[in-house]
Amino acid sequence: MSRKTTQRFMLAAVTVAVIFALSGCQDISYSKLAANHHFGRANSFFRENQYRKAITEYELTLKYNPNLTQAYRFLGESYKQLYKPGVDTPINKELEQNTLDALTKALEIEPNNKDIIYSLGDMYDKLRKYDEAEKLYLRIIELQPENMDNYYVVAEFYKRYAGENEAAAEKARSMYLRRIETDPENPQGYAYMATYLQEVSGEPEEMLKSFEKAAEFWKKRITLQPDSAEAWLALGVNQWSRSYRFQFLGNAERLRIANEALESINKAIELDPEYPEPYAWMGPLYKAVLAKLQPEMETRYNAEGDRYLERFQELRKRAAERKKLEDELRK
């Protein structure tokens, strides 16, 4: 479920909670009734992506009930939706400040609210204010050290700064590893780490080492999911990339790695013959790698590559037709 969808469900729950809280009072003041009315309208506008109207209603809510945390929170969220990162105009500066003011106020009222902490950290991240954002993201882990998803969120934050901040790159690795340590039997942690390592930039030799480390994590994932076609394909793509990209290795080494890729991707096909993506990778493996490394077999390898690509197109077409039929049946 996306964060925006989660927010909408939370909005509905918050609205109901406010209504019951108010209806339980013997003496319901006009201010509370007015706040409840505007809060409900604001939430409706927010769900419909009408953020300017939502802002007006959240501000009216706070006029009548200045202590309603969720009104501050979603007022800040509304301003944030209108804010455009990197645009230096008076209007955008005002949206920036209003977002920070509303979310900071919400956090003052509920200093341990993870959603508010995340939202304020996200805003500082949009502003490229690394130190402020880092403090808030680390606070999430401090509050919920057992939640694996938090480590991923923080690791992704560090990854966005890895290219310009060597310390951030190291912290990203640390967070991915901490996620694995928190739950070593969860295959997703190894997938996150491997994906990160494959995205590291640098000199070719450094990138090769990073890809080799990534392969180790893909293999660890396979030990936990030996029957996963997706896991075998991920390893095969890693091997294909090493053989294709790092041509300084020499033909013999590249051919060895390409054959490992062939075995891994074939394993994915064996496990799930209807899974389209392995066939898509078989095409370039045969045509762009094996045919070049063994030119005496180029004609055969090109034909094999074409056959796999045709099979990929066939499966994709079949999947699209199946989805179309399912959509029609639902209607």
Secondary structure, DSSP 4 states (H G I P E B T S, - for coil): --HHHHHHHHHHHHHHHHHHHHHT-SS--HHHHHHHHHHHHHHHHHHTT-HHHHHHHHHHHHHH-TT-HHHHHHHHHHHHHH--TT---HHHHHHHHHHHHHHHHHHHH-TT-HHHHHHHHHHHHHTT-HHHHHHHHHHHHHH-TT-HHHHHHHHHHHHHHTTT-HHHHHHHHHHHHHHHHH-TT-HHHHHHHHHHHHT--S-HHHHHHHHHHHHHHHHHHHHH-TT-HHHHHHHHHHHHHHHHH-GGG-HHHHHHHHHHHHHHHHHHHHH-TT-HHHHHHHHHIIIIIIHHH-GGGHHHHHHHHHHHHHHHHHHHHHHHHHHHHHHHHH-
